[in-house]
Amino acid sequence: RLADDHALARRLAAGLAALPGIRVTPPHTNIVFAEADGGRGAALLAHLAARGVLATGLIGLRFVTHLDVDAAGIDRAIAAAAEFLRS
């Protein structure tokens, strides 16, 4: 299961890194750290939460892939972030 978590983290990181306005630190575990340009991190967190995507962060963004996170959830998180960045 841990290998799945790490694969999902890599999938999430790649999807987020492809979006303009997000900088991603390549994951080495099941945790993905990212930053939204222009100080938009808090607004992005609120946008994601409104769409059922759980992420945290005081300075940067923190996403964790574990438990009931699956590929569809990863894709939903990437789509929600893309939606926010287009607005």
N, C-alpha and C positions, 0 to 999 in steps of 0.2 A: 504493500500500500504506500510506503514511503516513496518508492520510485515513481508511483503514479502522481503523488503530491508534487514531486520535483519536476516531473514532465509538465504538469499543469501550470506550475509557476513559470517554467520556460515559455510555455504557450502564451500565458498572460503577458509576460514581459515583452515578448516579440510583438504581440498585438498592440500593446500600449506604445511601444517604441516606434511603431509605424505611424502613430498619430502626431500631427504637428502640435507643438505646444506642450509636449510631455517629454521629460527626460527620465530614463529608466536606468537604474543600476542593475547590471546582469545578475540574476539570482544564483546563489550557490546552495540554496536550501529551498524550502517551500515558501519563503518570504520574498516578496517583490517590493522594493523601495522605488519610489518615483517622485518627481517634482513637477508641478504644473507651472508653466511660465506665467509671469505677470502677477504673481501673488494670488492666483486663482484656486489654490489648493483647497481652502475651506469651502468655497462655493462648489467645487467639483465633488468633494466629499458629501455635501448635502444633496447634490443632484444624484449621485450614485445611491445614497441611502433611500431617496424617494423612489428609486427603481429596484429596490431590494438587493442592492450590491453593498456588502459590508466591507468597509475599509476604514482605517484610522489614520491619525497623523496630527501632530502638533505643528511640525515644521514642514516635513515632507509627507508623502502618502505612503501607507503601509498596507499591503494586501497579503493575505495568508491563504494558501490553498491547503485545505485539510478537511477531514470529516466528510461532510456531504457535498463538497464542491466537486462538480463534474465539468466535462468539456462544454456543455451547454451553458453552465454558469459562467465559465470563463468568457465564452463568446458574448454573453449578455453584459458582462462587465465592460468588455472592450467596446461594444456597441453603445452602451450608456456613456462612456467617456467620450467617444467620438461625437455623439449627439451634443454633449455639453460643449465640446470644443468648437463645434460648428456654430453655436449660438453666440 
